[in-house]
Amino acid sequence: MASPSQHSPMTNNSNSSSQNGGITAGTATGSGGGSGKSSNHAGSSGAENTPMLTKPRLTELVREVDTTTQLDEDVEELLLQIIDDFVEDTVKSTSAFAKHRKSNKIEVRDVQLHFERKYNMWIPGFGTDELRPYKRAAVTEAHKQRLALIRKTIKKY
């Protein structure tokens, strides 16, 4: 079993008395401190250095998807780093949006705005129930020519 400093906020930790959705007060406010990247897998204590996902939990998630898949050590490290970077980037950006709203709480709309702007992703069912406008893809000239050729061949028969 992992040491207490390696427990993920995403797993059930019997020592914690409250559930806060995986975002602690120190990380939610963006009080990161240094500008350089640090390895979150060194096993050091503190809210900022605990990994979002541990190696055993990552292995468990992979087994849920495919029981025959094995991950190399390098792949595990890379995936854990990508997950930590993703969460860190999301928390920093959403906290900036919250500060821009002059609020000290990160709301669902802040996360939605971040996902929409950075990843062009919209997660339905959370926040506002407004209908999202459908963006039609621009029709290129090459596509118009292909359609004209298809219509021409259909008319022959």
N, C-alpha and C positions, 0 to 999 in steps of 0.2 A: 504494500500500500504506500502511496505517496506521503511525503512528510507534510505537516500542516501548512508550510509555506508554499507548497505546490498544489493545493486544492484549488480547483477552478470554481468561480462563482456560478458557473452553469450546471455544476453537478450538485447533488444533494449532499450537503455538509451538515452532519449532525451537530457540529459545534456552533454553527451560526444560529442566532435566534431570530433573525429577520431576513426576509427575502426582498431584494430591491431590484430584481430584474437584471442583475449582473453589472449594474453601473453603480460604482461607489461615489460618495460625495467628492472625493479627491479627484477622480477622473471625470466626473460629470461637469465640474466647474472649469476644467481645462487647466488646472494648476500643475501642468507637467514639469515646469522647470527647464531643463536643458533642451538644447536644440538638436543635439545629435541623437542618433538611434542607439538604443541600448538593447542588449539581448535580454529578452524577458524569460529565458529558460535557464537562467543561471542558478535558480533556486534561492535567490535573495528574498528577504521579507519586504513587506510594504505593499500597499494597494496598487501602486503603479507597476511593480515588477512581477506581479503574479500573472501567469499566463491565463488567457481566456479558456484555453483547452489544454488538457494534459495529454501526454503520449498514450496512456492507457485508454483514455476516453476517445481519442482520435481512432485508435485501433478498434475500439468497440463500435464506433460509428461506421467505420469501413466494413466491419463484419456484418452490420445490419444491412448494408447495401449489397455486398457480395461476400459470402462466407469463404470463398477460395482466394480472395485477393490478399496479398502480403505487400506491405510498404517497406521500401528500403529505409535505412536510418536517415540518409540525406533527404529523402522525400518527406519523411515525417517532420524533420527540422524545418524544411522549406514550407510545408503546409502550415505548421504552427506559427512560423514567422509571418506568413501571408495573413492568417487569421488575426494575429495580434495587430498587424499594421492596418488591416481593414477596420477593426474595431476602434483603434486609436484615431484613425482618420475620420471615422464617422462621428465619434464623440467630440473631437475638436471642432469639426465643421458644424455639428448641430448645436454645440454650446455657443459658437459664434453667432449662429442664427438666433438663438435664445437671447443672447446679450443684445443683439441688434433690435430685438423686440422689447428690450428693457425688462427682461424677465430673468429670474435665476433658476427657472425650471425648464428642462428640455421636454418639449411636447411632441406628440406624434407628428404634427405637421412639420416640425423641424427636421425630423428624420426623413419624412416623405420628400421634403424639398431637397435634401442632400442626395437621396437616391435618384430623384428625378433629374437633378442637374448633373451629377457626376456620372451616373450609370444609365441614364435614360430609362429608369425603372419606375413603375408605379405599382404599388402593392394595394390592391383593392380590399375593401372591408375595414380599413382603419381610418380614423379621422373623419374628414368630410365625406358626405354621400353625394357630392356633386358629380355630374356626369363629365367624364373626361372627353374633350373633343378628339375625334379621330383624325389623325394626320394622314392624308393620302399621299402616297409616294409620287414623286414627279415622274411623268412619263417621258422617257428619253426618245430621241429621234430614231435610234436603232430599234426600239420596241415598236414604234409606230410602223416602221418598215416591215418588221416581222409579221405584225398583225395584218397589214395590207397584203402581204404575200399569202398568208393563210386564207384570208377572205377570197383572194383571187383563185386559189386552188379549189376552195369549196364550191365556188360558182361554176367551175368546169364540170363538176359531177352532178 
